[in-house]
Amino acid sequence: MAEKIYWDKDIETMEHDKMVALQSERLVKQVRHVWDNVPYYRRLMEEKGVTPDDIKGVEDLHKLPFISKADLRENYPDGMLAVPKSECVRIQSTSGTTGKRVVAFYTQNDVDMWENCVARAITAAGGTKDDVLQVAYGYGLFTGGAGIHGGSHKVGCLTLPMSSGNTERQIQFMQDLGTTILCCTPSYAAYIGETVKEMGISPDELKLKAGIFGAEPWTEEMRQEIEKSLGLKAYDIYGLTETSGPGVAFECEEQTGMHINEDNFIAEIIDPDTGEVLPEGSKGELVFTSITKEAFPLLRYRTRDICILTRGKCSCGRTLVKMCKPMGRSDDMLIIKGVNVFPSQIETVLLKDFNATPNYQIVVDRVGNVDTFEIKVELSDEMFGDTIKSVSELEKKLSADIVQILGIRAKISLVEPKSIPRSEGKAVRVIDKRKLV
């Protein structure tokens, strides 16, 4: 077996007891930092009857109040800042599509921490200073481009700061400069794979060995499609602007979950309805506490991502706890005809057994007092040439599988190739017209 590669071996393979001791030390310091410097946090803690003296270690984390995106928007732009603005060197921001933007501030130490986390992800995917890494995440306020770019520099890769868009130029640079690692959203990776095929280029003609994809949900079936179309091994990466950006967690060669960088982030799973902390292995809402961030530290931040944490032996040798791919969100869950529906459930059905493309849209509407539920699925070029009977049979099969997994029926509309708009950023998977009424 090839020698395993780590960026911070002592941290990534640290014994659990030692990691808990390190987390506890940093948590105690962070709680005091927040109490002393963020009046809003102090008020929340006082309302719950908690002071820094009550927090002795990780075992006391549950005593602290939760923070949500609503709190961050209430304190826009800098009400959560924990250091003088003169000590900050950067901001990043969310898109603000559902309300006020969340603006995250960074000291130089925060940037260094973030880039080291990304460097761990790159090395876990086999990246070294000999690699050519192409960043096709968006740059600017979005954390994707900046985070991967900085981590790539830490590792010493030749970094191509392409940003998203101009797909044919992306592919030209892959060919001309011998890109070995591609980093972008999974939906854009799928689109690049489509374009490679349309240009008559075989995956074997590219030098890609790995892809690091994140910023939106994707299934194992979509992973397999991307790996096939681009001839690489696809690794997941997880992060939030609120906590730093990509690199909070990352996949290793085993691809059975993402290792969380526990020396910087403490993870919990809670019941999304009650806030109760759930035992390891339970499905619930993911909560993060950042224990090394200086400018924008968040204690018990509710991510709204639904997942499971597991701690067990990993073949890569890392001891960091793993989170599974987010299985949905507690706040973007669709309720259709009284049934809870996550888009990821639908994607699994669409991609698992059929030669369909990963391009689809879920359209929900309300006619009178009755919900309507349509799933538009784009056919591949090969399938579009099939007989009407074959397409009709596929619609029936997809419809039956949707009923089996969700318990409700959806209208399946198989549409022409390229008829669903492509995205060079996050794909728009759900159109809920009920919210517009």
Secondary structure, 3 states (H helix, E strand, C coil): CCCCCCCCHHHHCCCHHHHHHHHHHHHHHHHHHHHHHCHHHHHHHHHCCCCHHHCCCHHHHHHCCCECHHHHHHCCCCCCCCCCHHHCCEEEECCCCCCCCCEEEECHHHHHHHHHHHHHHHHHCCCCCCCEEEECCCCCCCHHHHHHHHHHHHHCCEEEECCCCCHHHHHHHHHHHCCCEEEECHHHHHHHHHHHHHCCCCHHHCCCCEEEECCCCCCHHHHHHHHHHHCCEEEEEEECCCCCCEEEEEECCCCCCEEECCCCEEEEEECCCCCCECCCCCEEEEEEEECCCCCCCCCCEEEEEEEEEECCCCCCCCCCCEECCCCCECCCCEEECCEEECHHHHHHHHHHCCCCCCCEEEEEEEECCEEEEEEEEECCHHHHCCCHHHHHHHHHHHHHHHHHHHCCCCEEEEECCCCCCCCCCCCCCEEEHHHHC
